[in-house]
Structure formats: structure tokens, C-alpha cells
Amino acid sequence: MSTNEIPTKKSKTEDDENMVILVTGGGGLVGMGLKAEVEKTNSPKEQWIFLRSTDGDLSDMAATKLLFEKHKPTHVIHLAAMVGGLFKNMKYKLDFLRKNVQINDCVLQCCCEYKVKKCISCLSTCIFPDKTTYPIDETMIHDGPPHESNFGYAYAKRLIDIQNKAYHEQYGCHFTSVIPTNIFGPYDNYDLDDSHVIPGLIHKCYLAKNRLLRHLHILLLVVNLAILKVESCGIIVWHLI
């Protein structure tokens, strides 16, 4: 059994069929958080499989089919995506569009072909129209274009909603999606150049706190030095570096 597979206890209250829940993007923020919760609750008659990018290329149909053949999931939580911060989204809009459309197409098509009972995909708050009214809800997703800065990623995520409806109408598939808004957590990307806004701000606050502690330490040294060494009544000027 793989280290990414979590066996769970049996329960008399469940029906006889086990659930095999395949989580794409298992090494990301939401995937790691979900894995931590699953390990704590140990839900009955469920086997959770958390895929990472090293397990296979989900933008390649053949590689995706191999993963579905191997694990034979009954349910899928689709979290995998090419992601990045604002500047990366602005610079590589086409890459974000193409890569994410490829990933979503492979995963949802395999869910259909391998008779997955339910697939839940994770969208993004950036899919909402740039010009809109508040409060916003899921009925407003397609009411206008998303913000120009990350339209490649936003449209790829929007298309999941279209695909879900089309798969249901044509094949009766039970595919749905959730829209998280401005989430962050212990498993987030805190890189200053490539993170989202909130984790980036947290990182900057952390650095500022460390600088404050460093400056306070230097100030204490200066005060101590002044007490011991300075004999004049002048002013000591302390420059922050």
C-alpha cells in the first residue's frame, strides 16, 4: 500500500460497498489540509488516495488513465491545477489557460469513462466577473469577463462548471464544484514572488517582525553602550539599516 493511501475502519452503519476517494493535487494547500483532517477522523469504509504531481502527469490522457486504472476510484476530489501568484498569472496567461484546460479535461473524462460516482472540483474566486454587484453568488459566474490580470486561469476554471453540466446532460454524470474564497493555511505557498495575496502578506509581516526584533536588540546594545561609554551630553543618532 502506498504511503499516500489511508485505509479506514469499517462501520456497520455504512452499506457494503467501500469508497475509494482519489484526490488530485494532494500535495497542495487544500489537499494537504484535507489529508490532515482525514487522518484525524479516519472515516469508516473509505480509502483515500492523495495524488501528487510526481505520481503522474494529469495533463496527459494516457498518464491519467493509468492512474484511474491503478486506483479505480469511486469518488474524485479534483484539486490539481497549475497555480501561481498575481505576477505569474499576468506573465503566463496562455500557459495557465492551456495547462489547466488539459488537466481538467483529462480528469473529468476519466471520471466519466471509469464510472466515478461523484467528482467534486475546486474552482477559484477569480472566476467571478470583474465588474459585478455584491454580494456575489454562484449564479453570477458567467455574467461577465473575469479580471484581465488572470483571465487565462479564470476561464480554465470557469470551464469546469460548463463541463460539469455537459457531462451530466449527456452522460448523467454527477460532477459538481466548490468555490473557495481567499483561503490560506499551513500548507500554502508563502514565496514572496509567487504566492497569493494573503500568504504573501503573512510572509512580509513575519519578516517585518523579525526585523523589528533585530532592531530592538541593536537598540538595547546602543543604550547599554551609551550608559557605559558615552560621557558627553550630546545625542546619539541610531540609523536603521
Summary of the structure (lengths in Angstrom):
residues: 241
radius of gyration: 24.5
end to end distance: 54.0
largest distance: 88.5
contacts: 664
relative contact order: 0.12
helix: 49%
strand: 11%
